[in-house]
Amino acid sequence: MTNSGEIRLKADHPAGFAIDDITVGSFAHGFGRTANGRPFAFRTVGSTLELEIYRADSDSDVPGPEDVVAVGRARVTDVDLDDERSVVALVRDMIPDAAPVEPAADRDVTTVRALLGRIGSVIDGR
């Protein structure tokens, strides 16, 4: 870990991959940049780690649903969420397998639909 809080991985990991912020534990989450410079964020929802990779040319410091270009999900039942290295390794390994998503213009996502989806997640306990 560098003084700025950024984790730099050893040379055997993709050059440029970095986690800028990470919180470990049962609600592990964080954000960083892929090896090709795309920002990403991840969070634990139930027993799944969800990863969103955003477009590189986003004008916003906080990407929105329209900026998502790929998503990934992985079960965390065999991962020690209290170990920072384990979480970083899982996220790093998920990036190449993230599934591309259709452009936001083609998706039927309205503000109301997004809000209802988030409320549903809270009710479901995810």
FIVEX-706980 format. One record per atom (N, C-alpha, C, O): x, y, z; atom name. Coordinates in steps of 0.05 Angstrom, whole numbers, padded with zeros to 5 digits. Layout:
<lummars>
[lummar [X,Y,Z],"CA"]
...
</lummars>
This chain:
<lummars>
[lummar [00017,-00023,00000],"N"]
[lummar [00000,00000,00000],"CA"]
[lummar [00018,00024,00000],"C"]
[lummar [00038,00025,00015],"O"]
[lummar [00012,00044,-00016],"N"]
[lummar [00027,00069,-00018],"CA"]
[lummar [00016,00088,00003],"C"]
[lummar [-00004,00084,00015],"O"]
[lummar [00030,00111,00006],"N"]
[lummar [00022,00131,00025],"CA"]
[lummar [-00005,00143,00019],"C"]
[lummar [-00020,00151,00037],"O"]
[lummar [-00013,00143,-00007],"N"]
[lummar [-00039,00154,-00014],"CA"]
[lummar [-00062,00135,-00010],"C"]
[lummar [-00085,00142,-00015],"O"]
[lummar [-00056,00111,00001],"N"]
[lummar [-00077,00092,00006],"CA"]
[lummar [-00083,00074,-00018],"C"]
[lummar [-00100,00057,-00017],"O"]
[lummar [-00068,00078,-00040],"N"]
[lummar [-00072,00062,-00064],"CA"]
[lummar [-00056,00037,-00062],"C"]
[lummar [-00033,00037,-00054],"O"]
[lummar [-00068,00015,-00069],"N"]
[lummar [-00054,-00011,-00069],"CA"]
[lummar [-00042,-00016,-00096],"C"]
[lummar [-00055,-00015,-00116],"O"]
[lummar [-00016,-00020,-00096],"N"]
[lummar [-00002,-00027,-00121],"CA"]
[lummar [00005,-00057,-00119],"C"]
[lummar [00016,-00066,-00099],"O"]
[lummar [-00001,-00071,-00139],"N"]
[lummar [00003,-00100,-00139],"CA"]
[lummar [00031,-00106,-00151],"C"]
[lummar [00042,-00090,-00165],"O"]
[lummar [00040,-00130,-00145],"N"]
[lummar [00066,-00139,-00155],"CA"]
[lummar [00066,-00140,-00186],"C"]
[lummar [00046,-00138,-00199],"O"]
[lummar [00090,-00142,-00197],"N"]
[lummar [00094,-00141,-00226],"CA"]
[lummar [00079,-00164,-00241],"C"]
[lummar [00074,-00161,-00265],"O"]
[lummar [00072,-00186,-00227],"N"]
[lummar [00059,-00207,-00241],"CA"]
[lummar [00029,-00202,-00245],"C"]
[lummar [00015,-00218,-00258],"O"]
[lummar [00019,-00179,-00236],"N"]
[lummar [-00009,-00171,-00240],"CA"]
[lummar [-00009,-00151,-00262],"C"]
[lummar [00011,-00139,-00269],"O"]
[lummar [-00032,-00147,-00275],"N"]
[lummar [-00034,-00128,-00297],"CA"]
[lummar [-00024,-00101,-00289],"C"]
[lummar [-00032,-00089,-00269],"O"]
[lummar [-00005,-00090,-00305],"N"]
[lummar [00005,-00064,-00300],"CA"]
[lummar [-00017,-00043,-00301],"C"]
[lummar [-00034,-00044,-00319],"O"]
[lummar [-00018,-00026,-00282],"N"]
[lummar [-00039,-00005,-00282],"CA"]
[lummar [-00063,-00012,-00265],"C"]
[lummar [-00077,00006,-00257],"O"]
[lummar [-00068,-00037,-00260],"N"]
[lummar [-00091,-00045,-00243],"CA"]
[lummar [-00086,-00033,-00215],"C"]
[lummar [-00064,-00037,-00203],"O"]
[lummar [-00106,-00019,-00204],"N"]
[lummar [-00102,-00008,-00178],"CA"]
[lummar [-00129,-00006,-00163],"C"]
[lummar [-00150,-00001,-00176],"O"]
[lummar [-00128,-00011,-00138],"N"]
[lummar [-00151,-00006,-00120],"CA"]
[lummar [-00146,00020,-00106],"C"]
[lummar [-00126,00022,-00092],"O"]
[lummar [-00163,00040,-00109],"N"]
[lummar [-00159,00066,-00097],"CA"]
[lummar [-00171,00067,-00069],"C"]
[lummar [-00160,00081,-00052],"O"]
[lummar [-00192,00051,-00064],"N"]
[lummar [-00204,00051,-00037],"CA"]
[lummar [-00217,00023,-00033],"C"]
[lummar [-00229,00013,-00051],"O"]
[lummar [-00213,00012,-00010],"N"]
[lummar [-00225,-00014,-00004],"CA"]
[lummar [-00233,-00015,00025],"C"]
[lummar [-00219,-00006,00043],"O"]
[lummar [-00256,-00027,00030],"N"]
[lummar [-00265,-00033,00057],"CA"]
[lummar [-00271,-00063,00057],"C"]
[lummar [-00285,-00073,00040],"O"]
[lummar [-00259,-00077,00076],"N"]
[lummar [-00263,-00106,00078],"CA"]
[lummar [-00283,-00113,00099],"C"]
[lummar [-00292,-00095,00114],"O"]
[lummar [-00291,-00138,00100],"N"]
[lummar [-00311,-00147,00119],"CA"]
[lummar [-00335,-00157,00104],"C"]
[lummar [-00335,-00160,00079],"O"]
[lummar [-00356,-00163,00118],"N"]
[lummar [-00379,-00175,00105],"CA"]
[lummar [-00393,-00156,00086],"C"]
[lummar [-00409,-00165,00069],"O"]
[lummar [-00388,-00130,00088],"N"]
[lummar [-00399,-00111,00069],"CA"]
[lummar [-00376,-00099,00052],"C"]
[lummar [-00376,-00075,00047],"O"]
[lummar [-00357,-00115,00044],"N"]
[lummar [-00334,-00106,00028],"CA"]
[lummar [-00343,-00090,00004],"C"]
[lummar [-00362,-00097,-00010],"O"]
[lummar [-00328,-00068,00000],"N"]
[lummar [-00334,-00051,-00024],"CA"]
[lummar [-00309,-00034,-00029],"C"]
[lummar [-00291,-00031,-00012],"O"]
[lummar [-00309,-00022,-00053],"N"]
[lummar [-00287,-00004,-00060],"CA"]
[lummar [-00288,00003,-00089],"C"]
[lummar [-00307,-00002,-00103],"O"]
[lummar [-00267,00017,-00098],"N"]
[lummar [-00265,00025,-00126],"CA"]
[lummar [-00236,00028,-00134],"C"]
[lummar [-00218,00029,-00118],"O"]
[lummar [-00232,00028,-00161],"N"]
[lummar [-00205,00031,-00171],"CA"]
[lummar [-00205,00034,-00201],"C"]
[lummar [-00225,00043,-00213],"O"]
[lummar [-00183,00025,-00214],"N"]
[lummar [-00180,00027,-00243],"CA"]
[lummar [-00170,00000,-00254],"C"]
[lummar [-00152,-00013,-00242],"O"]
[lummar [-00180,-00008,-00277],"N"]
[lummar [-00171,-00032,-00290],"CA"]
[lummar [-00144,-00026,-00303],"C"]
[lummar [-00134,-00004,-00303],"O"]
[lummar [-00131,-00047,-00313],"N"]
[lummar [-00105,-00044,-00325],"CA"]
[lummar [-00106,-00025,-00350],"C"]
[lummar [-00086,-00012,-00356],"O"]
[lummar [-00129,-00024,-00363],"N"]
[lummar [-00131,-00006,-00386],"CA"]
[lummar [-00143,00021,-00379],"C"]
[lummar [-00151,00036,-00396],"O"]
[lummar [-00145,00027,-00353],"N"]
[lummar [-00152,00054,-00344],"CA"]
[lummar [-00182,00059,-00340],"C"]
[lummar [-00190,00081,-00334],"O"]
[lummar [-00198,00039,-00342],"N"]
[lummar [-00227,00043,-00337],"CA"]
[lummar [-00233,00042,-00307],"C"]
[lummar [-00222,00025,-00293],"O"]
[lummar [-00249,00061,-00297],"N"]
[lummar [-00256,00060,-00269],"CA"]
[lummar [-00276,00037,-00264],"C"]
[lummar [-00291,00030,-00281],"O"]
[lummar [-00274,00026,-00240],"N"]
[lummar [-00293,00006,-00232],"CA"]
[lummar [-00300,00009,-00202],"C"]
[lummar [-00286,00023,-00187],"O"]
[lummar [-00322,-00003,-00194],"N"]
[lummar [-00330,-00004,-00166],"CA"]
[lummar [-00341,-00032,-00161],"C"]
[lummar [-00351,-00045,-00178],"O"]
[lummar [-00339,-00040,-00136],"N"]
[lummar [-00349,-00066,-00128],"CA"]
[lummar [-00361,-00064,-00100],"C"]
[lummar [-00354,-00046,-00084],"O"]
[lummar [-00379,-00082,-00095],"N"]
[lummar [-00392,-00084,-00068],"CA"]
[lummar [-00403,-00112,-00064],"C"]
[lummar [-00408,-00126,-00083],"O"]
[lummar [-00405,-00119,-00039],"N"]
[lummar [-00416,-00145,-00031],"CA"]
[lummar [-00445,-00142,-00026],"C"]
[lummar [-00454,-00124,-00011],"O"]
[lummar [-00461,-00159,-00039],"N"]
[lummar [-00490,-00159,-00035],"CA"]
[lummar [-00497,-00188,-00028],"C"]
[lummar [-00496,-00206,-00045],"O"]
[lummar [-00504,-00192,-00002],"N"]
[lummar [-00509,-00219,00007],"CA"]
[lummar [-00483,-00236,00004],"C"]
[lummar [-00463,-00229,00016],"O"]
[lummar [-00485,-00258,-00010],"N"]
[lummar [-00461,-00275,-00013],"CA"]
[lummar [-00449,-00272,-00041],"C"]
[lummar [-00436,-00290,-00051],"O"]
[lummar [-00453,-00248,-00053],"N"]
[lummar [-00443,-00243,-00080],"CA"]
[lummar [-00428,-00217,-00080],"C"]
[lummar [-00436,-00197,-00068],"O"]
[lummar [-00405,-00217,-00095],"N"]
[lummar [-00391,-00192,-00100],"CA"]
[lummar [-00399,-00183,-00127],"C"]
[lummar [-00396,-00197,-00147],"O"]
[lummar [-00408,-00158,-00129],"N"]
[lummar [-00417,-00146,-00154],"CA"]
[lummar [-00397,-00126,-00163],"C"]
[lummar [-00388,-00109,-00147],"O"]
[lummar [-00389,-00127,-00188],"N"]
[lummar [-00369,-00109,-00200],"CA"]
[lummar [-00382,-00094,-00223],"C"]
[lummar [-00396,-00106,-00240],"O"]
[lummar [-00378,-00068,-00224],"N"]
[lummar [-00386,-00052,-00247],"CA"]
[lummar [-00362,-00038,-00258],"C"]
[lummar [-00347,-00025,-00243],"O"]
[lummar [-00358,-00041,-00284],"N"]
[lummar [-00336,-00027,-00298],"CA"]
[lummar [-00349,-00005,-00314],"C"]
[lummar [-00368,-00009,-00328],"O"]
[lummar [-00337,00019,-00312],"N"]
[lummar [-00349,00043,-00325],"CA"]
[lummar [-00333,00051,-00350],"C"]
[lummar [-00310,00043,-00353],"O"]
[lummar [-00345,00067,-00367],"N"]
[lummar [-00331,00076,-00391],"CA"]
[lummar [-00309,00095,-00383],"C"]
[lummar [-00311,00110,-00363],"O"]
[lummar [-00288,00095,-00398],"N"]
[lummar [-00264,00110,-00391],"CA"]
[lummar [-00267,00140,-00395],"C"]
[lummar [-00254,00155,-00381],"O"]
[lummar [-00285,00148,-00412],"N"]
[lummar [-00288,00177,-00418],"CA"]
[lummar [-00311,00190,-00403],"C"]
[lummar [-00321,00210,-00412],"O"]
[lummar [-00318,00179,-00380],"N"]
[lummar [-00339,00191,-00363],"CA"]
[lummar [-00331,00218,-00353],"C"]
[lummar [-00308,00222,-00345],"O"]
[lummar [-00349,00238,-00355],"N"]
[lummar [-00344,00265,-00346],"CA"]
[lummar [-00349,00268,-00316],"C"]
[lummar [-00341,00288,-00305],"O"]
[lummar [-00362,00249,-00304],"N"]
[lummar [-00370,00252,-00276],"CA"]
[lummar [-00351,00237,-00257],"C"]
[lummar [-00339,00217,-00264],"O"]
[lummar [-00347,00249,-00233],"N"]
[lummar [-00331,00236,-00213],"CA"]
[lummar [-00346,00212,-00201],"C"]
[lummar [-00334,00193,-00191],"O"]
[lummar [-00372,00212,-00203],"N"]
[lummar [-00389,00191,-00193],"CA"]
[lummar [-00405,00179,-00217],"C"]
[lummar [-00425,00191,-00225],"O"]
[lummar [-00395,00157,-00228],"N"]
[lummar [-00409,00146,-00252],"CA"]
[lummar [-00437,00137,-00245],"C"]
[lummar [-00443,00128,-00223],"O"]
[lummar [-00455,00140,-00265],"N"]
[lummar [-00482,00131,-00262],"CA"]
[lummar [-00488,00106,-00278],"C"]
[lummar [-00470,00096,-00291],"O"]
[lummar [-00512,00097,-00278],"N"]
[lummar [-00519,00072,-00293],"CA"]
[lummar [-00513,00074,-00322],"C"]
[lummar [-00507,00054,-00335],"O"]
[lummar [-00515,00098,-00333],"N"]
[lummar [-00510,00102,-00362],"CA"]
[lummar [-00480,00099,-00369],"C"]
[lummar [-00473,00096,-00392],"O"]
[lummar [-00462,00099,-00349],"N"]
[lummar [-00434,00096,-00353],"CA"]
[lummar [-00424,00067,-00351],"C"]
[lummar [-00401,00062,-00358],"O"]
[lummar [-00441,00049,-00343],"N"]
[lummar [-00433,00021,-00339],"CA"]
[lummar [-00429,00007,-00366],"C"]
[lummar [-00447,00008,-00383],"O"]
[lummar [-00405,-00004,-00370],"N"]
[lummar [-00400,-00019,-00396],"CA"]
[lummar [-00398,-00049,-00392],"C"]
[lummar [-00400,-00064,-00411],"O"]
[lummar [-00393,-00058,-00367],"N"]
[lummar [-00391,-00086,-00361],"CA"]
[lummar [-00397,-00092,-00332],"C"]
[lummar [-00392,-00075,-00315],"O"]
[lummar [-00407,-00115,-00327],"N"]
[lummar [-00414,-00123,-00299],"CA"]
[lummar [-00404,-00152,-00294],"C"]
[lummar [-00401,-00168,-00313],"O"]
[lummar [-00398,-00157,-00269],"N"]
[lummar [-00390,-00184,-00261],"CA"]
[lummar [-00401,-00190,-00234],"C"]
[lummar [-00405,-00172,-00218],"O"]
[lummar [-00405,-00216,-00229],"N"]
[lummar [-00415,-00225,-00203],"CA"]
[lummar [-00400,-00251,-00196],"C"]
[lummar [-00395,-00268,-00214],"O"]
[lummar [-00393,-00253,-00171],"N"]
[lummar [-00379,-00277,-00162],"CA"]
[lummar [-00388,-00283,-00133],"C"]
[lummar [-00392,-00265,-00117],"O"]
[lummar [-00392,-00309,-00127],"N"]
[lummar [-00399,-00317,-00100],"CA"]
[lummar [-00375,-00313,-00082],"C"]
[lummar [-00352,-00317,-00090],"O"]
[lummar [-00380,-00305,-00058],"N"]
[lummar [-00358,-00300,-00039],"CA"]
[lummar [-00357,-00320,-00016],"C"]
[lummar [-00344,-00315,00004],"O"]
[lummar [-00372,-00342,-00019],"N"]
[lummar [-00373,-00361,00003],"CA"]
[lummar [-00346,-00374,00008],"C"]
[lummar [-00342,-00384,00031],"O"]
[lummar [-00328,-00375,-00011],"N"]
[lummar [-00302,-00387,-00007],"CA"]
[lummar [-00279,-00366,-00005],"C"]
[lummar [-00256,-00373,-00007],"O"]
[lummar [-00287,-00341,-00001],"N"]
[lummar [-00267,-00319,00001],"CA"]
[lummar [-00268,-00307,00029],"C"]
[lummar [-00289,-00303,00040],"O"]
[lummar [-00244,-00301,00039],"N"]
[lummar [-00242,-00288,00065],"CA"]
[lummar [-00246,-00258,00061],"C"]
[lummar [-00227,-00244,00054],"O"]
[lummar [-00270,-00249,00066],"N"]
[lummar [-00276,-00220,00062],"CA"]
[lummar [-00262,-00202,00082],"C"]
[lummar [-00263,-00178,00079],"O"]
[lummar [-00250,-00213,00103],"N"]
[lummar [-00235,-00197,00122],"CA"]
[lummar [-00206,-00194,00114],"C"]
[lummar [-00191,-00179,00127],"O"]
[lummar [-00198,-00208,00093],"N"]
[lummar [-00170,-00207,00083],"CA"]
[lummar [-00169,-00189,00058],"C"]
[lummar [-00180,-00197,00037],"O"]
[lummar [-00156,-00166,00060],"N"]
[lummar [-00155,-00147,00038],"CA"]
[lummar [-00143,-00160,00013],"C"]
[lummar [-00153,-00155,-00009],"O"]
[lummar [-00122,-00176,00016],"N"]
[lummar [-00110,-00188,-00008],"CA"]
[lummar [-00129,-00207,-00022],"C"]
[lummar [-00128,-00208,-00047],"O"]
[lummar [-00145,-00221,-00007],"N"]
[lummar [-00164,-00240,-00019],"CA"]
[lummar [-00186,-00225,-00035],"C"]
[lummar [-00193,-00233,-00057],"O"]
[lummar [-00195,-00203,-00024],"N"]
[lummar [-00216,-00187,-00038],"CA"]
[lummar [-00204,-00174,-00063],"C"]
[lummar [-00216,-00175,-00084],"O"]
[lummar [-00179,-00163,-00061],"N"]
[lummar [-00166,-00151,-00084],"CA"]
[lummar [-00162,-00172,-00106],"C"]
[lummar [-00167,-00167,-00129],"O"]
[lummar [-00153,-00196,-00098],"N"]
[lummar [-00148,-00217,-00118],"CA"]
[lummar [-00174,-00225,-00132],"C"]
[lummar [-00175,-00230,-00156],"O"]
[lummar [-00196,-00227,-00117],"N"]
[lummar [-00222,-00234,-00129],"CA"]
[lummar [-00231,-00213,-00149],"C"]
[lummar [-00239,-00220,-00171],"O"]
[lummar [-00229,-00188,-00141],"N"]
[lummar [-00237,-00166,-00159],"CA"]
[lummar [-00219,-00167,-00184],"C"]
[lummar [-00229,-00165,-00207],"O"]
[lummar [-00193,-00169,-00181],"N"]
[lummar [-00174,-00170,-00204],"CA"]
[lummar [-00181,-00193,-00223],"C"]
[lummar [-00180,-00189,-00247],"O"]
[lummar [-00188,-00216,-00211],"N"]
[lummar [-00195,-00239,-00228],"CA"]
[lummar [-00222,-00237,-00241],"C"]
[lummar [-00227,-00249,-00262],"O"]
[lummar [-00240,-00220,-00230],"N"]
[lummar [-00266,-00217,-00242],"CA"]
[lummar [-00266,-00199,-00266],"C"]
[lummar [-00283,-00202,-00284],"O"]
[lummar [-00248,-00180,-00268],"N"]
[lummar [-00248,-00160,-00289],"CA"]
[lummar [-00248,-00172,-00317],"C"]
[lummar [-00264,-00163,-00333],"O"]
[lummar [-00230,-00191,-00323],"N"]
[lummar [-00230,-00201,-00351],"CA"]
[lummar [-00256,-00216,-00358],"C"]
[lummar [-00263,-00218,-00382],"O"]
[lummar [-00270,-00226,-00338],"N"]
[lummar [-00294,-00242,-00343],"CA"]
[lummar [-00320,-00225,-00342],"C"]
[lummar [-00342,-00236,-00345],"O"]
[lummar [-00317,-00199,-00336],"N"]
[lummar [-00341,-00182,-00335],"CA"]
[lummar [-00356,-00182,-00361],"C"]
[lummar [-00344,-00180,-00383],"O"]
[lummar [-00382,-00185,-00360],"N"]
[lummar [-00399,-00186,-00384],"CA"]
[lummar [-00406,-00158,-00393],"C"]
[lummar [-00416,-00142,-00378],"O"]
[lummar [-00402,-00153,-00419],"N"]
[lummar [-00410,-00126,-00430],"CA"]
[lummar [-00440,-00122,-00427],"C"]
[lummar [-00455,-00142,-00429],"O"]
[lummar [-00448,-00098,-00423],"N"]
[lummar [-00476,-00091,-00422],"CA"]
[lummar [-00483,-00073,-00446],"C"]
[lummar [-00466,-00060,-00457],"O"]
[lummar [-00509,-00074,-00453],"N"]
[lummar [-00518,-00057,-00475],"CA"]
[lummar [-00517,-00028,-00467],"C"]
[lummar [-00519,-00022,-00443],"O"]
[lummar [-00513,-00010,-00486],"N"]
[lummar [-00512,00019,-00480],"CA"]
[lummar [-00537,00027,-00465],"C"]
[lummar [-00559,00017,-00469],"O"]
[lummar [-00534,00047,-00447],"N"]
[lummar [-00556,00056,-00431],"CA"]
[lummar [-00580,00066,-00447],"C"]
[lummar [-00603,00063,-00439],"O"]
[lummar [-00575,00077,-00470],"N"]
[lummar [-00597,00087,-00487],"CA"]
[lummar [-00615,00064,-00496],"C"]
[lummar [-00639,00068,-00501],"O"]
[lummar [-00604,00040,-00497],"N"]
[lummar [-00620,00017,-00506],"CA"]
[lummar [-00633,00003,-00482],"C"]
[lummar [-00651,-00014,-00486],"O"]
[lummar [-00625,00010,-00458],"N"]
[lummar [-00637,-00003,-00434],"CA"]
[lummar [-00662,00012,-00426],"C"]
[lummar [-00664,00036,-00430],"O"]
[lummar [-00680,-00003,-00414],"N"]
[lummar [-00705,00009,-00404],"CA"]
[lummar [-00702,00015,-00374],"C"]
[lummar [-00715,00003,-00358],"O"]
[lummar [-00684,00035,-00368],"N"]
[lummar [-00679,00042,-00340],"CA"]
[lummar [-00687,00071,-00336],"C"]
[lummar [-00674,00089,-00347],"O"]
[lummar [-00708,00075,-00321],"N"]
[lummar [-00716,00102,-00315],"CA"]
[lummar [-00708,00107,-00286],"C"]
[lummar [-00701,00088,-00271],"O"]
[lummar [-00709,00132,-00278],"N"]
[lummar [-00702,00139,-00250],"CA"]
[lummar [-00720,00124,-00231],"C"]
[lummar [-00711,00114,-00210],"O"]
[lummar [-00746,00123,-00237],"N"]
[lummar [-00765,00110,-00220],"CA"]
[lummar [-00759,00080,-00218],"C"]
[lummar [-00759,00068,-00197],"O"]
[lummar [-00753,00067,-00241],"N"]
[lummar [-00747,00039,-00242],"CA"]
[lummar [-00721,00033,-00225],"C"]
[lummar [-00720,00013,-00211],"O"]
[lummar [-00701,00050,-00228],"N"]
[lummar [-00676,00047,-00213],"CA"]
[lummar [-00681,00050,-00183],"C"]
[lummar [-00671,00034,-00167],"O"]
[lummar [-00698,00069,-00175],"N"]
[lummar [-00704,00073,-00147],"CA"]
[lummar [-00720,00049,-00136],"C"]
[lummar [-00714,00040,-00114],"O"]
[lummar [-00739,00039,-00151],"N"]
[lummar [-00754,00016,-00142],"CA"]
[lummar [-00736,-00009,-00140],"C"]
[lummar [-00740,-00025,-00122],"O"]
[lummar [-00717,-00011,-00158],"N"]
[lummar [-00698,-00034,-00156],"CA"]
[lummar [-00681,-00032,-00131],"C"]
[lummar [-00676,-00053,-00118],"O"]
[lummar [-00672,-00008,-00123],"N"]
[lummar [-00656,-00005,-00099],"CA"]
[lummar [-00674,-00010,-00074],"C"]
[lummar [-00664,-00023,-00055],"O"]
[lummar [-00698,00000,-00074],"N"]
[lummar [-00716,-00005,-00051],"CA"]
[lummar [-00721,-00035,-00049],"C"]
[lummar [-00721,-00046,-00027],"O"]
[lummar [-00725,-00049,-00072],"N"]
[lummar [-00729,-00078,-00071],"CA"]
[lummar [-00706,-00093,-00060],"C"]
[lummar [-00709,-00113,-00046],"O"]
[lummar [-00681,-00083,-00066],"N"]
[lummar [-00657,-00096,-00055],"CA"]
[lummar [-00656,-00093,-00024],"C"]
[lummar [-00649,-00111,-00010],"O"]
[lummar [-00664,-00069,-00014],"N"]
[lummar [-00664,-00065,00015],"CA"]
[lummar [-00685,-00083,00028],"C"]
[lummar [-00679,-00095,00049],"O"]
[lummar [-00708,-00085,00016],"N"]
[lummar [-00730,-00102,00027],"CA"]
[lummar [-00721,-00131,00027],"C"]
[lummar [-00726,-00146,00046],"O"]
[lummar [-00707,-00139,00005],"N"]
[lummar [-00698,-00167,00003],"CA"]
[lummar [-00674,-00173,00022],"C"]
[lummar [-00666,-00196,00025],"O"]
[lummar [-00662,-00152,00033],"N"]
[lummar [-00639,-00155,00050],"CA"]
[lummar [-00613,-00160,00036],"C"]
[lummar [-00595,-00171,00047],"O"]
[lummar [-00611,-00151,00011],"N"]
[lummar [-00587,-00154,-00004],"CA"]
[lummar [-00570,-00130,-00001],"C"]
[lummar [-00548,-00129,-00012],"O"]
</lummars>
